Amino acid sequence: MKAAAGPSEVKNPKTGMTHAEMKEFIRNHFEEFVNRKNLRIGEVNFAPRFVDHGADVPPGLPPGPGGAIEYVGAALKKVPDLQVSIEDVIAEDDKVVVRNRWTGTDAASKQRLGFSGIVIWRIANRQIVERWAYLESPHPVRD
């Protein structure tokens, strides 16, 4: 007799993915978008009507993927070696919650910076449709 599929193995009709696939999608998104500085992946991963509710988002950015791409692009100019590492990742229903740590060197001051944050992503039809984030203020770090 075959065992019933666990919750992480069942495709969610809202997302088109299992919980394991959702976690991997978000891990890959961070890796490509931030660590590999592949801003074009935002055109693929963000839904056309993407909404960013992050407390860190500056006012005046365009809606949709363009705003997120502009925001991360500006961050990468300010901190060209910016890297993010995922400390924890949890998937539930159509959301993925990530606790992460960011490090990099401010281009102007040459000071090493670090900060942590929590990001909640909502996925629909294999794309990111919403983001909520809290990021602490960057602080100097020693390597």
C-alpha positions in Angstrom: 0.0 0.0 0.0 1.4 3.4 -1.0 1.5 6.1 1.7 -0.4 9.3 1.1 1.6 12.3 -0.1 2.7 14.6 2.6 1.7 18.3 2.5 5.0 19.4 1.1 4.5 17.0 -1.8 1.1 18.2 -2.9 0.9 21.0 -5.5 -1.0 24.0 -4.2 -3.5 25.1 -6.8 -2.8 28.7 -6.0 0.9 28.5 -6.6 1.3 25.5 -9.0 4.1 24.2 -6.7 4.6 22.0 -3.7 5.9 23.7 -0.5 9.4 22.2 -1.3 9.3 23.8 -4.8 8.1 27.1 -3.4 11.1 27.2 -0.9 13.5 26.3 -3.7 12.0 28.9 -6.0 12.6 31.7 -3.4 16.1 30.4 -2.6 16.9 30.5 -6.3 15.3 34.0 -6.6 17.6 35.4 -3.9 20.6 33.6 -5.4 20.0 35.0 -8.9 18.5 38.4 -8.2 20.9 39.5 -5.4 24.0 37.2 -5.2 24.5 36.8 -8.9 23.2 40.3 -9.6 20.9 39.0 -12.4 18.3 41.7 -12.3 16.6 40.3 -15.4 15.4 37.4 -13.4 12.9 39.8 -11.8 11.1 40.0 -15.2 10.5 36.3 -14.9 9.9 35.8 -11.2 7.7 38.8 -10.4 4.1 38.7 -11.7 3.1 41.7 -13.8 0.9 43.0 -10.9 3.6 42.4 -8.3 3.0 44.5 -5.1 5.8 45.3 -2.7 4.7 46.1 0.9 8.2 46.1 2.3 9.0 48.7 5.0 12.4 49.1 3.3 11.0 50.2 -0.1 11.6 53.9 -0.9 8.6 55.9 -2.0 8.1 56.8 -5.7 9.2 53.4 -7.2 7.1 52.3 -10.2 4.6 49.5 -9.5 5.1 45.9 -10.6 8.4 44.2 -11.4 10.0 47.5 -12.5 10.0 48.9 -9.1 11.6 45.9 -7.5 14.2 45.7 -10.2 15.0 49.4 -9.8 15.2 49.1 -6.0 17.6 46.1 -6.0 19.6 47.7 -8.9 20.1 50.9 -6.8 21.1 48.8 -3.7 23.7 46.9 -5.8 25.2 50.2 -7.0 25.5 51.4 -3.4 26.8 48.0 -2.2 28.2 46.2 -5.2 29.3 43.1 -3.3 25.9 42.7 -1.6 25.2 39.1 -0.6 22.3 37.5 1.1 22.2 34.2 3.0 19.0 32.4 4.0 19.0 31.4 7.7 15.5 29.9 7.8 12.8 29.3 5.2 9.2 28.2 5.9 6.4 27.5 3.4 2.7 27.6 4.3 -0.3 27.8 1.9 0.8 30.3 -0.8 3.5 32.0 1.2 7.2 31.6 1.9 8.8 33.2 4.9 12.5 33.8 4.9 14.8 35.0 7.7 18.0 36.2 6.1 21.3 37.9 6.6 22.8 40.5 4.3 26.4 41.7 4.0 28.4 43.9 1.7 30.7 46.9 1.4 29.3 50.4 1.0 30.9 51.8 -2.3 31.3 55.3 -1.0 32.6 54.7 2.5 34.3 51.3 1.9 32.7 50.2 5.2 31.5 46.6 5.6 27.9 46.5 6.5 25.5 43.8 7.7 21.8 43.5 8.5 19.2 40.9 8.9 15.6 40.7 7.9 12.4 38.8 7.5 10.6 38.6 4.1 7.2 37.1 3.4 6.6 36.2 -0.3 3.2 35.3 -1.7 3.3 33.1 -4.8 0.5 32.6 -7.4 0.8 30.7 -10.7 4.6 30.1 -10.2 5.4 33.8 -9.8 5.9 36.2 -6.9 2.8 38.4 -6.5 3.5 40.1 -3.2 6.3 40.9 -0.8 6.3 42.1 2.8 9.6 42.8 4.5 11.2 44.1 7.6 15.0 44.8 7.4 17.0 46.1 10.3 19.1 49.2 9.6 22.6 48.4 8.2 25.4 48.4 10.8 29.2 48.1 10.5 30.5 44.6 10.7 34.0 43.1 11.1 35.0 40.1 9.0 
